[in-house]
Structure formats: C-alpha cells, structure tokens
Amino acid sequence: MLKNKSYSFMFERTVQLEDLHGEHAILSINGQKAKESMSIKFLPDGQGGMLVIANATNSIRGQCEIDGGYIRGDFASTSLVPTDEMAVAEAQVLDCFRSGCTIIRNRNGIQLKWANAYMQLCRIVHPGSIAGEYLLRSYNGEAAPKDEQSTIQFVPQEDGSLSVKIKVSSQLRGSARIENNVLRSDAPLKSNCVQATVEAQRIEEAYNTGFQYGLLATLLHKNGKTLMLRNSESELVYARVAQVEAAGAGPTYKGTYASKCFRTNGNGLLFRIVNEIENTWAFYNDTPDYRMFIRAVLGRRSQIQPLGDASMKKEDHKYVITATIEPHQTIMFLEGNVNGFQIQYKAEPA
C-alpha cells in the first residue's frame, strides 16, 4: 500500500521470481507444441536474480534479473548441430531472455511473453515435488463442500511410486506412479465405503476413474502451493496444507497457513491455523496440561463472525473475540475478512 493524507493505493503482487524456481518442461512456443523434449530450470543466484539452464539439443545458460519490469539477461549456448525445428526453438529461447520477457501465470503453469512471441512452461512434477497433503478447493469449477474437509496426501516410496491417501466421505488408499506429469495407479483404489452425499460420490468416482486412466498433475505458484489434477472429465484444484510441528496428535482442522503463538517456547505450544480458502481461523493447543486463553482485537473494517464457543464484542469500534482451549484440543475461532489484528495469549494449569 502507498498512502498519504489524501490518497491511498493498494497493489497486489501477482507474480514474483520465486514462482519460476524449479524445473519446467517447455510445452509450446507461439502455440506450436514442442515435438522434442525441452526443459528449463530456474535457480536463485543469491543476489536477487536467477541462473537459467535450458536443455534442448544444446545447453543454454545465463544469468537473469528484473530490468524495467522484464526478466532479461546474457545467455550463451553450446554448439551442437540441432534439427531445423530444434534450431528455431533454441533461437526463440535465446531471444526470450535477451529481449526481456514478462511472467504470466495461467492454468497450465507459467507463460513467458516477449515482443510478439510467447512460451508455455509446465512445472515438472516428480514424487519429491508433489509429496505432502493438499486440501480440495474446487471440483469442476465448483467450490468444495465446507461441511467436511476433503484431502489428498502423497508419500514417496523407495521404489519411486507414491502412496496415496484420500479423504472425501470415504477413505481411499492406493499407490500411483507419475510419468510425464501424469498420475496413474496400477490397481483400483481401496475404499472403506462410507455412505456419502451425491456430491461426495461424484468426487470419489472422479478419483477412482482418474487414477485408473490417468490424471495430469500441475503444480502452480511458489513451492507448489496449488495443485491441479485433471483429465477430460474432471478438474480438481487443491491448496497445500500447512504443516504443524506438533508434539501431540496435531490439529483436527486443516489450514493453508500455520504459525506458532509462543515462538520462543519449544515447538510453539499453541498454533494459529488459517484456512485461506474458507476465510477461517482455528487454534490448536499442543500442551498436555495447560488451558489456553485467547483474546484477539481485530480492526474496525474487519467483516467477521465468531465460530464455535468463541465470543465477540465491540470495544472502541474494534472487534474483540475471546476463547478458551483445553489441552490437545482444536477450536474454530472466526470466519470472515480480517483487517488488522493483535492477539494476546495466556496459559494456566488445566
């Protein structure tokens, strides 16, 4: 935000260099699908720029930085003799970074645009990069049901496969392999067959058929914060679940952001969990024998309501929400849009 006595301007940073970090496949250049394998890797150089390595017939390397809103740098190439089509593609890659390009995020990954040309990149997905737990955001464009959190978890195995655990209404389990960004299972997923709503049944069926015939996996944003699984019938979009370094069993509510409330005490003792999809806050008490008291003061422009046993009142035109958490319990705290906050915590023997 830029602000003075008369005006205020609010900006949102939509793309940053960190969005590029990692290895990407070059899918197409100017809309023409790449006929031969090409990849490009972006690595931080420790000075605010990036080291770029493109692999085609030749290896193209260079250093990039932001210059006047464009990513630009000096590049060099090895001198192997490529096919005519690959020679054109390599020339386009060199021109992209020498001329200067902008970054555009889209549903397939990242698009680099320069002059009258563009190049579509897709982050290469492997067991290590997709590992973790994800919270379902939407299915075929419709928001995921809020009454029960649906998750998918991938755990890499020693043989290169992935252990897959899915929670909708039923629990689905199985193993899958990923090749060329496509997830596929060798055997049907196993289910404990819990009675489900029609909507949950549709999602479970999308998993069963999707893993049988293949789901294209796309990781978006910095650190793969967003995961998309799709085929011709289904599109499932997820947010990566924030990890809570708990000494106890951990929270029963999943969020996309988690912070330690007592940062200088061991593992944090109390955790604030934010779900950016549902605009909700929760707290988890990770102690075995302390009762926690929370008092949050939120800005007057906040549009919020308390959840669960939390109570809210107004003081000095601000919102004050208070709650108590028993040992090893998770409580829902608030829902809505928060505009500034201060939180106080207190602990006493339970």
Residue, then its C-alpha position, 0 to 999 in steps of 0.5 A: m500500500l502507498k498512502n498519504k493524507s489524501y490518497s491511498f493505493m493498494f497493489e497486489r503482487t501477482v507474480q514474483l521470481e520465486d514462482l519460476h524456481g524449479e524445473h519446467a518442461i517447455l510445452s509450446i512456443n507461439g502455440q506450436k507444441a514442442k515435438e522434442s523434449m525441452s526443459i528449463k530450470f530456474l535457480p536463485d543466484g543469491q543476489g536477487g536474480m536467477l541462473v537459467i539452464a535450458n536443455a534442448t539439443n544444446s545447453i543454454r545458460g545465463q544469468c537473469e534479473i528484473d530490468g524495467g519490469y522484464i526478466r532479461g539477461d546474457f545467455a550463451s549456448t553450446s554448439l551442437v548441430p540441432t534439427d531445423e525445428m530444434a534450431v528455431a526453438e533454441a533461437q526463440v529461447l535465446d531471444c526470450f531472455r535477451s529481449g526481456c520477457t514478462i511472467i504470466r501465470n495461467r492454468n497450465g503453469i507459467q507463460l513467458k511473453w516477449a515482443n510478439a512471441y510467447m512460451q508455455l512452461c509446465r512445472i515438472v512434477h516428480p514424487g519429491s515435488i508433489a509429496g505432502e497433503y493438499l486440501l480440495r478447493s474446487y471440483n469442476g469449477e465448483a467450490a468444495p463442500k465446507d461441511e467436511q474437509s476433503t484431502i489428498q496426501f502423497v508419500p514417496q516410496e523407495d521404489g519411486s511410486l507414491s502412496v496415496k491417501i484420500k479423504v472425501s466421505s470415504q477413505l481411499r488408499g492406493s499407490a500411483r506412479i507419475e510419468n510425464n506429469v501424469l498420475r496413474s495407479d496400477a490397481p483400483l483404489k481401496s475404499n472403506c465405503v462410507q455412505a456419502t452425499v451425491e456430491a461426495q460420490r461424484i468426487e470419489e468416482a472422479y478419483n477412482t476413474g482418474f487414477q485408473y486412466g490417468l490424471l495430469a498433475t500441475l503444480l502452480h505458484k511458489n513451492g507448489k502451493t496449488l495443485m491441479l489434477r485433471n483429465s477430460e472429465s474432471e478438474l480438481v484444484y487443491a491448496r497445500v496444507a500447512q504443516v504443524e510441528a506438533a508434539g501431540a496428535g496435531p490439529t483436527y482442522k486443516g489450514t493453508y497457513a500455520s504459525k506458532c503463538f509462543r515462538t520462543n517456547g519449544n515447538g510453539l505450544l499453541f498454533r494459529i491455523v488459517n484456512e485461506i480458502e474458507n476465510t477461517w481461523a482455528f487454534y490448536n493447543d499442543t500442551p498436555d496440561y495447560r488451558m489456553f486463553i485467547r483474546a484477539v482485537l481485530g480492526r474496525r473494517s474487519q467483516i467477521q463472525p465468531l465460530g464455535d464457543a468463541s465470543m465477540k464484542k465491540e470495544d472502541h469500534k474494534y472487534v474483540i473475540t475471546a476463547t478458551i482451549e483445553p489441552h490437545q484440543t482444536i477450536m474454530f475461532l472466526e470466519g470472515n475478512v480480517n483487517g488488522f489484528q493483535i492477539q494476546y495469549k495466556a496459559e494456566p494449569a488445566 
